[in-house]
Amino acid sequence: MAFIFFEGVDKVGKTTLLRAVDKATNYKHFCIDRCLGSAYTYDLVTKRRNRFEQLANIEKEFASIKSIPMITILLTCDRDVLVERIKKEDEFSDNRIEFLDKALEAYEKYQHVTSLPLEIVDTTNKSIEDTVKEIIVKINKYEK
């Protein structure tokens, strides 16, 4: 069993892939949609709070637990594809696209500060099935 944190910007496929990984692995892992990476990103983008030190300490505590693998799956996608997905279903797409650009930049920074194992998976041109297979291969690298 592993704790799998699915991170990434809106419309990258977090919830869809989390559910698909759960089903494909027969709910073997504890999958979480958004966690510390999202908190870091949200704080960086909105500038409402600054919990960076607390989040870093929590990550270090998680990383120190050796009995259960904890892996962040950072989902990425081409910006233009994300913009298309947002515009398809949101009347407030201009505001969300502005937030998207800031969030993409913040997740780029997060990749360099996280102390948890991080695996990047690009969802741009892959089927859900192929992406799930890729994620499972990445998760299996950490299992004992």
C-alpha positions as CSV (number, residue, x, y, z in Angstrom):
1,M,0.0,0.0,0.0
2,A,1.1,3.5,-0.7
3,F,-0.2,7.0,-0.2
4,I,-0.5,8.6,-3.6
5,F,-1.0,12.4,-3.9
6,F,-2.5,13.5,-7.2
7,E,-1.4,17.1,-7.9
8,G,-1.8,19.4,-10.8
9,V,-3.8,22.3,-12.1
10,D,-7.5,22.3,-12.9
11,K,-8.6,20.1,-15.8
12,V,-5.3,18.1,-15.9
13,G,-7.2,14.9,-15.0
14,K,-6.6,14.4,-11.2
15,T,-10.0,13.1,-10.2
16,T,-10.5,11.0,-13.3
17,L,-7.1,9.4,-13.0
18,L,-7.3,8.9,-9.3
19,R,-10.6,7.0,-9.7
20,A,-9.1,5.0,-12.6
21,V,-6.0,4.1,-10.6
22,D,-8.2,3.1,-7.6
23,K,-10.2,0.8,-9.9
24,A,-7.2,-0.7,-11.7
25,T,-5.4,-1.5,-8.5
26,N,-8.5,-2.7,-6.7
27,Y,-8.3,0.1,-4.2
28,K,-4.9,-1.1,-3.1
29,H,-3.5,2.4,-2.4
30,F,-4.7,5.4,-0.5
31,C,-5.2,8.0,-3.3
32,I,-5.7,11.7,-2.4
33,D,-6.9,14.4,-4.8
34,R,-4.8,17.5,-4.0
35,C,-2.6,17.7,-0.9
36,L,0.5,19.6,0.1
37,G,1.5,20.6,-3.4
38,S,-1.9,22.2,-4.0
39,A,-1.6,24.0,-0.6
40,Y,1.8,25.3,-1.6
41,T,0.6,26.3,-5.1
42,Y,-2.6,28.0,-3.8
43,D,-0.6,30.0,-1.2
44,L,1.9,31.1,-3.8
45,V,-0.7,32.1,-6.4
46,T,-3.2,33.8,-4.1
47,K,-0.7,35.3,-1.6
48,R,-3.4,35.0,1.0
49,R,-1.3,32.9,3.3
50,N,2.3,31.8,3.7
51,R,2.4,28.3,5.0
52,F,5.5,27.3,3.2
53,E,7.5,26.5,6.3
54,Q,4.7,24.4,7.8
55,L,4.1,22.6,4.5
56,A,7.8,21.8,4.2
57,N,7.8,20.4,7.7
58,I,4.8,18.2,7.1
59,E,6.5,16.9,3.9
60,K,9.7,16.1,5.8
61,E,7.6,14.2,8.4
62,F,5.9,12.3,5.6
63,A,9.2,11.6,3.9
64,S,10.6,10.2,7.2
65,I,8.0,7.5,7.3
66,K,9.7,4.6,5.7
67,S,7.1,1.9,6.3
68,I,4.6,3.4,3.8
69,P,5.6,4.8,0.4
70,M,4.3,8.4,-0.1
71,I,4.4,9.5,-3.7
72,T,3.3,12.7,-5.4
73,I,2.0,12.2,-9.0
74,L,2.3,15.6,-10.6
75,L,0.0,15.6,-13.6
76,T,1.0,18.0,-16.4
77,C,-0.7,18.9,-19.7
78,D,-0.1,21.3,-22.6
79,R,-1.4,24.8,-21.6
80,D,-3.4,25.1,-24.8
81,V,-5.2,21.8,-24.2
82,L,-6.0,23.0,-20.6
83,V,-7.3,26.3,-21.9
84,E,-9.6,24.4,-24.3
85,R,-10.9,22.2,-21.5
86,I,-11.6,25.2,-19.3
87,K,-13.4,27.1,-22.0
88,K,-15.6,24.1,-22.8
89,E,-17.4,24.2,-19.4
90,D,-16.8,27.5,-17.7
91,E,-18.4,30.9,-18.3
92,F,-15.7,32.5,-16.1
93,S,-12.9,31.0,-18.2
94,D,-10.9,34.3,-18.5
95,N,-10.4,34.4,-14.7
96,R,-9.6,30.7,-14.6
97,I,-7.1,31.0,-17.4
98,E,-5.3,33.8,-15.6
99,F,-5.2,31.6,-12.5
100,L,-4.1,28.6,-14.6
101,D,-1.0,30.5,-15.8
102,K,0.0,31.4,-12.2
103,A,-0.7,27.8,-11.0
104,L,1.4,26.3,-13.8
105,E,4.3,28.5,-12.7
106,A,3.7,27.6,-9.0
107,Y,3.7,23.9,-9.7
108,E,7.0,24.3,-11.6
109,K,8.5,25.8,-8.4
110,Y,6.9,23.1,-6.3
111,Q,8.8,20.4,-8.2
112,H,12.0,21.8,-6.9
113,V,11.1,22.2,-3.2
114,T,9.2,19.1,-2.4
115,S,10.9,16.5,-0.2
116,L,8.5,13.7,-1.2
117,P,9.2,11.4,-4.2
118,L,7.6,13.1,-7.2
119,E,6.7,11.5,-10.5
120,I,5.6,13.7,-13.4
121,V,3.0,12.3,-15.8
122,D,2.0,14.3,-18.9
123,T,-1.7,13.8,-19.7
124,T,-1.8,15.8,-23.0
125,N,-2.1,13.2,-25.7
126,K,-2.7,9.9,-23.8
127,S,-5.8,7.9,-23.1
128,I,-6.9,7.4,-19.6
129,E,-5.9,3.7,-19.8
130,D,-2.4,4.5,-21.0
131,T,-1.9,7.1,-18.4
132,V,-3.1,4.8,-15.6
133,K,-0.6,2.2,-16.8
134,E,2.2,4.7,-16.6
135,I,1.1,5.8,-13.1
136,I,1.0,2.3,-11.9
137,V,4.5,1.6,-13.2
138,K,5.8,4.7,-11.4
139,I,4.0,3.7,-8.1
140,N,5.4,0.2,-8.3
141,K,9.0,1.5,-8.2
142,Y,8.4,2.6,-4.6
143,E,6.7,-0.6,-3.3
144,K,8.7,-2.9,-1.1
